[in-house]
Amino acid sequence: MDRIDRLDWTLIQTFLAVAAEGSLSGAARALGVSQPTLGRQVRAMEEQLGITLFYRQSKGLRLSAEGEALMPYATAMSNAASGLATIAAGHDNSLQGTVRITASEFTAMYSLPPILARLRSDHPDIQIELNATDLSENLLFREADIAVRMYRPTQLEVVTKKLGVLKLGFFAAKSYLDQRGAPSSVDELMQHDLLGYDRSERFIRAAAKMGWQLSRDDFAFRCDSQQVHCEMIRMGAGIGVMACALGAKLPDVEPVLPDFPVPGLELWLTTHEAVRHTPRVAAVWKVLEDGLRPELSQDSTIPIMHSP
């Protein structure tokens, strides 16, 4: 019992990271420390507890039976520590420090850079961490302070605000339209090379609700990355869906069937209720809201693509 009572919290963090990543190298990247340091920490925890936590295998490390048994307790400790940090952050009245934002890769690349550059100019004492990912960060455990999400969050204990709808439309490169011609109807559109999605069926489901039947086989090119779609459109690979605000800024693409009601994406700001009124979080929230809203529509009649 004494050995467990004296167990360093850093060792438990290391244990959880290695278990999650399946290797010392992956855990080192996730924690931002060296691989040899993590190796020493794992050995130290094993020696202190008197058990083997991991077995080596060809593709990394796997948990031992004893390590598996420890996982729920180590996870509970991590969640409790995150909860303590969230509550403490909510009482920090300083307009300085770090605010961590999570946003989709598309939003992080095409919408946030000018907004965050202005934020850095207006609030130089606030440091920004931006996690560009299409995975959902858990605000309850302080994986992020503010999330910019293209669907309505449903977690409890979070504050959300809908900013508007990101209008989408069909676009194609001028070079493609010069070669193939511009379709004047949906039937003609279906005769073109369409750029669509791979595993995500969100657009297919939204189109079905509008009476337009699509399947993966209707797409000549399939990829779930919005950035790749934009580049493929620009390179003349076919007709694809793009944010209208972005398409209007690109001189080498043109709208296709601009009156066709392509389902849009709602944009929401979200934060944990415990940190919503922390000065630095509130300041970043306002800058994000003011910066993102002008490119969004407030038209409630636009059909919506709901969360995957």
C-alpha angles and dihedrals in degrees: 000000000000091000092056093044090056095045111133113240089223089063091054090051089051091049092052093046094050091046091050096045098037093222142057092239093054092046091048090056092047094050097035096235133113123278094234090054091054091047090055091047093052091050091047092053092047091050093046093050095036094230140101112251102182140025120212118238135172095271100039135287133332128196119259120227089262090050091051089052091053095050101085092048094046090047091051090052091050092050091049092050090050090051091052090050092050094052092045092050090054090064096049106112097183121118090216139069134068129325117189117210126191121198139156116277090248094053092043092053104038107024112026106051097077091041094050092044089056090046091055089051095048097040108028092167092062115085116206127214113191120195107195105200140131089218119096113252115213109244091187090067096042095251082140137005096212129019126200103203136178093219137045111273116230102192118123120241094034131114116223136186127186110223098186141275126305103225116223130196143170115273137176136181116264088236091058093048091047089056102038104022128237118284116237097195141027090256090056090045090059089059091062132081104273124201112216147155133292114204097358114090095179095109093044091053092047091049091050091056087057092051095256110126115210134165134186089261090065090068118083089196125030128194133140095215114102091201091056090049091054093050093046089052091049091049091056098250094138145289118317145160120272137165106272092223090056094043090054090058096051113086094198098058134066133199118258121208090352092185094056109109101238110187112255134212125247115228118214135183114214136181138160111273091231093064101031094104097038101124098237093045091046090050093051091045091055094048091049092047094048092045100046101040098071092064093050132084124232092200107129092196094069110110112242133223105220128213117295 
